[in-house]
Amino acid sequence: MRNPLNTIRPDIRAMHSYLVQDATGMVKLDAMENPHRLSIALQAKLGERLGAVALNRYPDGRVDYLRQVLAAHTGLPEGYGLLLGNGSDELISLLSIACDQPGAKVLAPLPGFVMYAMSAQLQGLEFVGVPLTADFELDLPAMLAAIDTHQPAIIYQAYPNNPTANLWDEAAIAEIIQAAPGLVVIDEAYQPFSSKSYLDVIRRDPARHSHVLLMRTLSKFGLAGVRLGYLVGPQALIAEVDKVRPPYNVSLLNCECALFALEHTEAFAAQAQDIRTQRAILFAALGVLPGVKVWPSEANMLLLRVPDAAKTFDAMKAQGVLVKNVSKMHSLLANCLRFTVGTAEENERLLAAFQKSL
């Protein structure tokens, strides 16, 4: 008997879909979203602007203008280009497609962002994960050995990392970049909350970074619902990756939302500052609880270890607070939870639920 499922690749059938937790009625602190909405006045202005968008037309010239605005906002070095994607996820996928040659491999530290490995697998590339140290730092000797052995086409370095929320040592990154035989992608998804940007290092010496791309997203900026990421790097590299981009991959509505946000950067900067302030408050409150270890963060999340992650997660969820149980993602994350930094009120509810759940 014909079974249409047999037409699907066996490795795809064996995979699990990316899980998004149901957050209905919950304090949602599981997905590193910006908890702040636009003011009523800005909501009205944005609504009026989107209502005037010519939805009967393909997004071409307007998207070109967005690239120019983002390039100016980012402060690109001379000779650098910018590629837009439907979130960072699409950019990671485009890189896998562009580098898909026989025997090509993708390498990244673990634990890290799951889409590096997933995108590689979907494109038929081998993924090589290199464990971090017990303190979630780069294991530089292991990274260099893996690079020498596997000669990866792409190396991902999240800066800060997800879910550990820390910045790697710049000297270690420099050695990895020097050793890389292919591309190095610095993923700065959480840059609005970080004290550093690797783009500053690239600007100081572009010649040493001719094979380095830097990726950012507007999701953490405050536009998770808009789905817009961008990749910057030497124009020659960006032009090659752009060849595999689907036409019109960024919708006109997404484009206009992004332009609106970039015209009101002061509002989003204030939101980011509040999140950094709340992060410090939350870190201090968690750090004094018995049996809890919390790691310093350069992102809008905190990673912590508790005696029993599953029990604590379930108890918090029963109280209407949704966080992320990352304890099964990697052995280094045993009994770890990840908390998104919310508003002051949300963080108070999180702390109350957490203390009752320990």
C-alpha positions as CSV (number, residue, x, y, z in Angstrom):
1,M,0.0,0.0,0.0
2,R,1.3,3.5,-0.9
3,N,2.5,5.5,2.1
4,P,3.1,9.2,1.3
5,L,5.2,9.6,4.4
6,N,7.9,7.5,2.7
7,T,8.6,10.4,0.4
8,I,9.9,12.4,3.4
9,R,13.5,12.0,4.2
10,P,14.1,9.5,7.1
11,D,16.2,11.9,9.1
12,I,13.4,14.5,8.9
13,R,10.8,11.9,10.1
14,A,13.1,11.1,13.0
15,M,13.4,14.8,14.1
16,H,11.3,16.7,16.5
17,S,9.7,20.0,15.5
18,Y,10.9,23.2,17.2
19,L,8.8,23.4,20.3
20,V,7.0,26.6,21.3
21,Q,5.3,26.3,24.7
22,D,1.7,27.3,25.1
23,A,1.7,30.5,27.1
24,T,-2.0,31.3,27.2
25,G,-2.8,33.1,30.4
26,M,0.8,32.9,31.7
27,V,3.5,35.3,32.6
28,K,5.6,34.5,29.5
29,L,9.3,34.5,30.4
30,D,10.5,31.6,28.3
31,A,11.5,33.1,24.9
32,M,13.8,36.1,25.5
33,E,11.2,38.5,24.2
34,N,11.3,42.2,25.0
35,P,8.4,42.5,27.5
36,H,7.6,46.1,26.6
37,R,5.0,47.2,24.1
38,L,4.9,50.4,22.2
39,S,3.2,53.4,23.8
40,I,-0.4,54.1,22.8
41,A,0.8,57.1,20.8
42,L,3.4,55.1,18.9
43,Q,0.9,52.3,18.3
44,A,-1.5,54.8,16.7
45,K,1.2,56.2,14.5
46,L,2.4,52.8,13.4
47,G,-1.2,51.7,12.7
48,E,-1.8,54.7,10.5
49,R,1.5,54.1,8.7
50,L,0.8,50.4,8.0
51,G,-2.6,51.3,6.8
52,A,-1.1,53.3,4.0
53,V,1.3,50.6,2.8
54,A,0.7,49.5,-0.8
55,L,0.1,45.8,-0.1
56,N,-0.7,45.2,-3.8
57,R,3.0,45.7,-4.7
58,Y,6.0,43.6,-4.1
59,P,8.5,44.9,-1.5
60,D,11.5,46.0,-3.5
61,G,12.5,49.7,-3.4
62,R,11.3,50.1,0.2
63,V,13.4,47.1,1.3
64,D,16.5,48.6,-0.4
65,Y,15.9,51.7,1.6
66,L,15.7,49.6,4.8
67,R,19.1,48.2,4.1
68,Q,20.5,51.7,3.8
69,V,18.9,52.7,7.1
70,L,20.1,49.6,8.9
71,A,23.6,50.1,7.4
72,A,23.7,53.6,8.8
73,H,22.3,52.5,12.2
74,T,24.8,49.7,12.5
75,G,27.8,51.8,11.3
76,L,29.1,49.4,8.7
77,P,32.8,49.6,7.8
78,E,33.6,50.8,4.3
79,G,33.3,48.0,1.8
80,Y,30.8,46.0,3.9
81,G,27.3,45.0,2.7
82,L,24.1,44.0,4.5
83,L,21.6,41.1,3.8
84,L,18.1,41.0,5.2
85,G,16.4,37.8,6.3
86,N,13.1,36.7,7.7
87,G,14.6,36.6,11.2
88,S,18.1,35.2,11.9
89,D,16.7,31.7,11.3
90,E,16.4,32.3,7.6
91,L,19.9,33.8,7.4
92,I,21.4,30.7,9.1
93,S,19.5,28.6,6.5
94,L,20.8,30.7,3.6
95,L,24.4,30.3,4.9
96,S,23.9,26.5,5.0
97,I,22.6,26.5,1.4
98,A,25.4,28.7,0.2
99,C,28.1,26.6,1.8
100,D,26.6,23.2,0.9
101,Q,29.5,21.5,-0.8
102,P,30.4,17.8,-0.5
103,G,31.9,17.1,2.9
104,A,31.1,20.6,4.2
105,K,30.7,20.9,8.0
106,V,29.3,23.4,10.5
107,L,30.9,23.8,13.9
108,A,29.7,25.6,17.0
109,P,30.2,25.5,20.8
110,L,27.6,23.6,22.9
111,P,25.3,24.3,24.5
112,G,24.3,27.0,22.0
113,F,21.5,28.1,19.7
114,V,19.7,25.0,18.4
115,M,19.2,26.4,14.9
116,Y,22.9,26.1,14.0
117,A,22.7,22.3,14.2
118,M,19.1,22.1,12.9
119,S,19.8,24.1,9.8
120,A,22.9,22.1,9.0
121,Q,21.0,18.9,9.3
122,L,18.2,20.1,7.1
123,Q,20.6,21.0,4.4
124,G,22.5,17.7,4.7
125,L,25.6,19.2,6.3
126,E,27.4,17.5,9.2
127,F,27.3,19.5,12.5
128,V,30.2,19.3,14.9
129,G,29.5,20.5,18.5
130,V,32.3,21.4,20.8
131,P,31.4,21.4,24.5
132,L,32.0,24.4,26.6
133,T,33.9,24.2,29.9
134,A,31.9,23.6,33.1
135,D,31.8,27.4,33.6
136,F,30.3,27.8,30.1
137,E,33.5,29.4,28.7
138,L,35.0,28.5,25.3
139,D,37.3,25.4,25.5
140,L,39.8,26.9,23.2
141,P,42.1,23.9,22.9
142,A,39.1,21.7,22.0
143,M,37.8,24.3,19.5
144,L,41.1,24.6,17.8
145,A,41.5,20.8,17.7
146,A,38.0,20.4,16.2
147,I,38.8,23.1,13.6
148,D,42.0,21.4,12.6
149,T,40.3,18.0,12.4
150,H,37.0,18.9,10.7
151,Q,38.0,22.0,8.6
152,P,34.4,23.5,9.0
153,A,32.9,25.6,6.3
154,I,31.1,27.7,8.9
155,I,31.9,28.3,12.6
156,Y,29.2,30.0,14.7
157,Q,30.1,32.1,17.7
158,A,27.2,33.6,19.6
159,Y,28.2,36.8,21.4
160,P,26.5,36.7,23.9
161,N,25.7,33.0,23.9
162,N,22.2,31.4,24.2
163,P,21.3,30.0,26.7
164,T,24.4,30.8,28.9
165,A,24.1,34.6,28.3
166,N,27.8,35.2,28.5
167,L,30.4,36.9,26.2
168,W,33.4,34.8,25.0
169,D,36.9,36.0,25.6
170,E,37.9,38.2,22.7
171,A,41.4,36.7,22.5
172,A,39.9,33.2,22.2
173,I,37.6,34.4,19.4
174,A,40.6,36.0,17.7
175,E,42.4,32.6,17.7
176,I,39.4,30.8,16.4
177,I,39.0,33.4,13.6
178,Q,42.7,33.0,12.7
179,A,42.4,29.2,12.6
180,A,39.1,29.1,10.6
181,P,39.5,27.7,7.1
182,G,36.0,29.0,6.1
183,L,33.5,31.5,7.4
184,V,33.1,32.6,11.0
185,V,29.7,34.0,11.9
186,I,29.4,36.2,15.0
187,D,25.8,36.0,16.2
188,E,24.9,39.2,18.1
189,A,21.2,38.5,18.6
190,Y,21.4,39.9,22.1
191,Q,23.5,43.0,21.3
192,P,21.0,45.5,22.8
193,F,21.7,44.1,26.3
194,S,25.4,43.6,26.0
195,S,28.3,45.7,27.1
196,K,30.3,44.9,24.0
197,S,29.9,44.3,20.3
198,Y,32.4,42.4,18.2
199,L,31.7,44.8,15.4
200,D,34.1,47.2,17.2
201,V,36.9,44.7,16.9
202,I,36.1,44.2,13.2
203,R,36.1,47.9,12.5
204,R,39.6,48.2,14.1
205,D,41.1,45.7,11.6
206,P,38.8,44.7,8.7
207,A,41.6,43.0,6.9
208,R,41.9,40.3,9.6
209,H,38.2,39.7,9.4
210,S,37.7,39.2,5.6
211,H,36.0,35.8,6.3
212,V,33.9,37.0,9.2
213,L,30.2,37.8,9.1
214,L,28.2,39.4,11.8
215,M,24.5,38.6,12.4
216,R,21.9,40.5,14.3
217,T,18.1,40.5,14.7
218,L,15.5,43.0,15.5
219,S,13.6,40.4,17.6
220,K,15.5,41.3,20.8
221,F,15.5,45.0,19.8
222,G,11.7,44.8,20.5
223,L,10.3,43.4,17.3
224,A,10.1,39.6,17.8
225,G,6.7,39.6,16.0
226,V,8.2,41.3,12.9
227,R,10.7,38.6,12.1
228,L,13.6,40.6,10.7
229,G,17.3,39.7,10.9
230,Y,20.4,41.1,9.1
231,L,23.8,39.8,8.1
232,V,26.7,42.1,7.6
233,G,30.2,41.4,6.2
234,P,32.5,42.1,3.3
235,Q,30.5,43.0,0.2
236,A,31.9,40.2,-1.9
237,L,30.8,37.6,0.7
238,I,27.3,39.2,1.2
239,A,26.8,39.2,-2.6
240,E,27.4,35.5,-2.8
241,V,25.0,34.6,0.0
242,D,22.4,36.9,-1.4
243,K,22.2,34.7,-4.5
244,V,20.4,32.0,-2.6
245,R,18.0,34.4,-0.9
246,P,14.4,33.9,-2.1
247,P,13.0,36.9,-3.9
248,Y,10.9,39.2,-1.7
249,N,11.8,37.3,1.5
250,V,11.0,40.3,3.7
251,S,7.4,41.4,3.6
252,L,6.5,45.1,3.0
253,L,4.7,45.2,6.4
254,N,7.8,43.8,8.2
255,C,9.9,46.3,6.4
256,E,7.8,49.3,7.3
257,C,7.6,48.2,11.0
258,A,11.4,48.0,11.1
259,L,11.8,51.5,9.5
260,F,9.3,52.9,12.0
261,A,11.3,51.3,14.9
262,L,14.6,52.8,13.6
263,E,12.9,56.2,13.5
264,H,12.1,55.8,17.2
265,T,15.3,54.3,18.5
266,E,15.1,56.3,21.7
267,A,11.9,54.4,22.8
268,F,13.6,51.1,22.2
269,A,16.8,52.2,23.9
270,A,14.8,53.1,27.0
271,Q,13.2,49.7,26.9
272,A,16.6,48.0,26.7
273,Q,17.9,50.1,29.6
274,D,15.0,49.1,31.7
275,I,15.7,45.4,30.9
276,R,19.3,45.8,31.9
277,T,18.2,47.4,35.2
278,Q,15.7,44.7,35.9
279,R,18.3,42.0,35.0
280,A,20.6,43.4,37.7
281,I,17.8,43.4,40.3
282,L,16.7,39.9,39.3
283,F,20.3,38.6,39.4
284,A,20.8,40.0,42.9
285,A,17.6,38.5,44.2
286,L,18.3,35.1,42.8
287,G,21.9,35.0,43.9
288,V,21.0,35.0,47.6
289,L,18.6,32.0,47.5
290,P,19.9,28.8,49.0
291,G,20.6,26.0,46.6
292,V,20.5,28.3,43.6
293,K,23.5,29.2,41.3
294,V,22.9,32.0,38.8
295,W,25.4,33.0,36.2
296,P,26.2,36.7,35.2
297,S,24.4,37.7,32.0
298,E,25.1,40.0,29.1
299,A,21.7,39.2,27.5
300,N,18.0,39.6,28.4
301,M,18.0,36.2,30.2
302,L,19.5,34.5,33.2
303,L,20.7,31.0,33.5
304,L,20.5,29.3,36.8
305,R,20.9,25.9,38.4
306,V,18.5,24.5,41.0
307,P,18.3,21.2,42.9
308,D,15.5,19.8,40.6
309,A,14.8,21.7,37.4
310,A,11.8,19.6,36.3
311,K,10.0,19.9,39.6
312,T,10.7,23.7,39.9
313,F,9.6,24.3,36.3
314,D,6.3,22.4,36.8
315,A,5.6,24.2,40.1
316,M,6.2,27.6,38.5
317,K,4.0,26.8,35.6
318,A,1.2,25.7,37.9
319,Q,1.4,29.2,39.4
320,G,1.1,30.8,36.0
321,V,4.7,31.7,35.3
322,L,6.3,30.1,32.2
323,V,10.1,29.8,32.0
324,K,12.4,27.5,30.0
325,N,13.6,24.2,31.3
326,V,16.9,23.8,29.4
327,S,18.2,20.9,31.6
328,K,17.8,18.3,28.8
329,M,19.5,20.4,26.1
330,H,23.0,19.4,27.1
331,S,24.7,17.5,29.9
332,L,26.4,20.8,31.0
333,L,22.9,22.2,31.6
334,A,21.8,19.6,34.1
335,N,19.1,21.0,36.4
336,C,19.3,24.4,34.7
337,L,16.4,26.8,34.0
338,R,16.5,29.9,31.8
339,F,14.5,33.0,32.9
340,T,13.7,35.8,30.4
341,V,14.0,39.2,32.1
342,G,10.6,40.8,32.2
343,T,9.0,44.0,33.5
344,A,9.4,44.8,37.2
345,E,5.9,43.4,37.9
346,E,6.6,40.2,35.9
347,N,9.9,39.7,37.7
348,E,8.2,40.1,41.1
349,R,5.7,37.4,40.1
350,L,8.5,35.2,38.8
351,L,10.5,35.5,42.1
352,A,7.5,34.8,44.2
353,A,6.6,31.7,42.1
354,F,10.2,30.6,42.1
355,Q,10.7,30.8,45.8
356,K,7.6,28.7,46.4
357,S,8.7,26.2,43.8
358,L,12.2,25.5,45.2
